[in-house]
Amino acid sequence: MVTIPLELNTEQIRGEKRVVFNHLNWLSYQQILQALVENNRAHLFYDRGTLEITMPLEEHEFYRELIGLFIRILVVELGLKIKSMGSTTLAREDLERGAEPDNAYYIQNQAKVLGKRINLTEDPPPDLVVEVDITHTDINKLALYARLGVPELWRFNGQIWRIYRLEKGVYQEEEFSPTFPLVPKTKLYEFLATAKEDEVRAEKNLRAWVVSQLAKNN
């Protein structure tokens, strides 16, 4: 499997602030969630007794915003529908798991959840979840999101973009996104590299590329 890394800033990035609690029950996790409700920078992940709280750095937020823009451009230009969930807590008490992704989206299942307050015990999970992990995490996010049933997961570590598709409860790495099969990985790398210099130009270039690809296929 070929993976093309993004050649951006190769300087060592100062570690994000992470706090890990072990042997924490679900009620305590929920109480901490409520206590931090005003702190919209903190991301909490809970996996069967282990709670990890992360405070993202500037680099993390840059990539999170730009990957979100990348997705929205593709959705708009491809004529798709979307319900954006941002970092909404995705939690299942029955599974003892909870996550606050960098971004989450309903695309294929947008019509099923439109106008609803999501309840994961009744509603499908987001179709696509994005995680930007610049530094090490103690939580096995692949296993966590697989258990939550998220069909597609993107992970970006500041250099490499990995796409995972859920198949029979296990993630398989793919070279193309199931949601955007028209778009090769190189386009995200190109988009982010251009955005480092000029975000407006990056957006214009991507929109023009999608339009040209659609014209070729029609």
C-alpha positions in Angstrom: 0.0 0.0 0.0 1.5 3.3 -1.1 1.2 6.3 1.3 2.6 9.7 0.2 3.6 11.8 3.2 2.9 15.5 3.4 6.1 17.5 3.2 5.3 20.5 5.4 7.0 21.7 8.6 9.3 18.8 9.8 10.3 20.6 13.0 9.6 18.6 16.2 6.2 19.7 17.5 5.8 20.4 21.2 3.6 17.8 22.7 -0.1 18.4 23.3 -1.2 18.5 26.9 -2.8 15.2 27.8 -4.2 13.9 31.1 -5.1 10.2 31.5 -7.3 8.8 34.3 -7.6 5.1 34.9 -10.3 3.0 36.6 -12.9 5.7 36.1 -16.5 4.7 36.0 -19.2 6.0 33.5 -20.8 8.3 36.0 -17.5 10.0 36.8 -16.8 10.4 33.1 -20.2 12.1 32.7 -19.5 14.4 35.6 -16.2 15.4 34.1 -17.9 16.0 30.8 -20.4 18.4 32.4 -17.7 20.1 34.4 -15.7 20.9 31.2 -18.7 21.8 29.1 -17.6 25.5 28.9 -14.1 24.5 27.8 -14.6 23.8 24.2 -10.9 23.2 23.5 -10.7 20.1 25.6 -11.3 16.8 23.9 -12.4 13.8 26.0 -12.1 10.1 25.1 -13.4 7.4 27.3 -12.8 3.7 26.8 -14.0 1.2 29.5 -12.6 3.0 32.5 -9.8 5.0 30.8 -10.4 8.7 30.3 -8.0 10.8 28.2 -8.3 14.6 28.1 -6.4 16.5 25.4 -5.8 20.2 25.0 -5.0 20.7 21.3 -2.1 22.9 20.0 -2.1 25.5 17.3 -0.9 22.9 14.7 -3.7 20.6 15.6 -6.3 23.3 15.2 -4.9 24.4 11.8 -5.2 20.9 10.4 -8.6 20.3 11.9 -10.0 23.5 10.4 -8.4 22.9 7.0 -9.4 19.3 6.7 -13.0 20.4 7.6 -12.9 22.9 4.8 -11.5 20.3 2.4 -14.5 18.0 3.2 -17.1 20.8 2.9 -15.7 21.9 -0.5 -16.0 18.3 -1.7 -19.5 18.0 -0.4 -20.6 21.2 -2.0 -19.0 20.7 -5.4 -20.1 17.1 -5.6 -23.7 18.0 -4.8 -23.9 16.0 -1.6 -25.8 16.6 1.6 -24.2 17.0 5.0 -25.0 17.4 8.7 -21.9 18.6 10.5 -21.4 17.4 14.1 -18.1 19.1 14.9 -16.7 17.7 18.2 -20.0 16.6 19.6 -19.7 13.9 22.2 -20.3 10.5 20.7 -21.1 8.3 23.7 -22.7 4.9 24.3 -23.2 4.0 28.0 -24.0 0.4 27.0 -20.6 0.1 25.3 -18.7 2.2 28.0 -17.2 4.3 25.3 -17.3 8.0 24.4 -15.4 10.2 22.0 -15.1 13.9 21.0 -13.7 13.8 17.5 -12.1 16.7 15.8 -14.9 16.6 13.2 -17.8 14.3 12.5 -20.3 14.3 9.6 -23.5 12.6 8.4 -23.3 12.5 4.6 -24.8 9.2 3.4 -27.2 9.1 6.4 -27.9 12.9 6.5 -31.6 12.5 5.7 -32.0 10.1 8.6 -30.8 12.5 11.2 -31.8 15.9 9.7 -33.3 18.1 12.4 -32.8 15.5 15.1 -30.9 15.6 18.4 -28.6 12.5 17.9 -29.0 9.5 20.2 -26.5 6.9 19.3 -28.5 4.1 20.9 -31.3 4.8 18.3 -29.6 6.7 15.4 -26.7 5.7 13.2 -23.2 6.9 14.1 -21.7 9.7 11.9 -20.7 8.4 8.4 -17.3 10.1 8.6 -15.1 11.0 11.6 -11.8 13.0 11.5 -9.1 12.7 14.0 -5.9 14.9 14.0 -3.4 13.2 16.3 -0.2 15.2 16.2 1.3 13.4 19.2 0.8 10.1 20.9 -2.5 9.1 22.4 -3.1 6.4 25.0 -6.6 5.5 23.7 -6.9 3.0 20.9 -9.1 5.2 18.7 -9.4 2.6 15.9 -10.9 0.1 18.3 -13.1 2.8 20.0 -14.6 4.1 16.7 -15.0 0.6 15.3 -17.0 -0.4 18.4 -19.2 2.8 18.0 -19.8 1.6 14.4 -18.4 4.6 12.5 -18.2 3.5 8.8 -15.2 5.7 7.8 -12.4 7.3 9.9 -9.7 9.7 8.7 -6.5 10.1 10.8 -3.9 12.7 10.2 -0.7 13.0 12.2 0.6 16.2 10.6 2.3 14.4 7.8 0.4 11.2 6.8 -3.3 10.9 6.1 -4.8 7.5 6.7 -8.3 6.4 5.6 -10.0 3.6 7.3 -13.2 1.8 6.2 -15.1 -0.4 8.7 -15.7 -3.9 7.5 -17.2 -6.6 9.7 -16.3 -4.6 12.8 -12.7 -4.0 11.9 -11.1 -1.1 10.1 -9.3 -1.7 6.8 -6.9 1.0 5.5 -7.8 2.3 2.1 -6.2 4.5 -0.5 -9.4 6.2 -1.5 -12.2 7.5 0.7 -15.5 5.5 0.3 -17.3 8.8 0.7 -15.2 10.6 -1.9 -13.9 7.9 -4.3 -13.1 10.5 -6.9 -10.5 12.2 -4.8 -6.9 10.7 -4.4 -4.9 11.2 -1.3 -2.6 13.5 -3.1 -5.3 16.2 -3.3 -5.4 16.6 0.5 -1.7 16.8 0.8 -1.7 19.4 -2.1 -4.5 21.3 -0.4 -2.8 21.5 3.0 0.6 22.4 1.5 -1.0 25.2 -0.5 -3.0 26.4 2.5 0.2 26.8 4.5 1.0 29.7 2.1 -2.5 30.8 1.0 -5.8 29.3 2.2 -7.9 31.2 -0.3 -5.8 29.9 -3.2 -6.0 26.4 -1.8 -9.8 26.5 -1.7 -10.0 28.0 -5.3 -7.6 25.3 -6.6 -9.5 22.5 -5.0 -12.9 23.7 -6.3 -11.6 24.1 -9.8 -10.1 20.6 -9.7 -13.3 19.0 -8.6 -15.3 20.9 -11.3 -12.8 19.7 -14.0 -13.0 16.1 -12.8 -16.8 16.2 -12.9 -16.7 17.6 -16.4 -14.4 14.8 -17.5 -16.7 12.1 -16.1 -19.9 13.6 -17.8 
